[in-house]
Amino acid sequence: LEELLTIDVTDVAEATLDLDGNGVADALSDGLIALGRMFGAPVAQLSGFAQPGSPGSDPVELEARLQEAEAGFFDVDGNGTTDALSDGLMILGFLFGAPSQQLAGFADPGGTRSSASDIATFLDSVLPQDLAA
């Protein structure tokens, strides 16, 4: 039985692509968590993608991290909506190392970030500090 969680998220500056909080932004954990959230998967299921022992393996902690991400950077193309088949695929592709030119193909051309360089710059900015170029 899932409980309704209300979490006050006031500091979105801390939000990074490291959704599980293990110190690494990884496609097979963080990328799948992001994509799953955008598709509406329950946080209890998404916490199973987190690295064992990481803060995000706790559904309550992961919910807080996801709310920060939603407020901070899930709308990658800046079109005002978060969509799994655009924003989610850009996040997953970025974490897999796809070239930004390929990622731009998923962006809404009417968004504030639709060029390859804008998307790469934006996603680089939400890498954990120790991974940022």
Salt bridges, closest charged atoms under 4 A:
GLU61 OE2 - ARG65 NE 3.13
GLU63 OE1 - ARG37 NH1 2.81
GLU70 OE2 - ARG37 NE 2.73
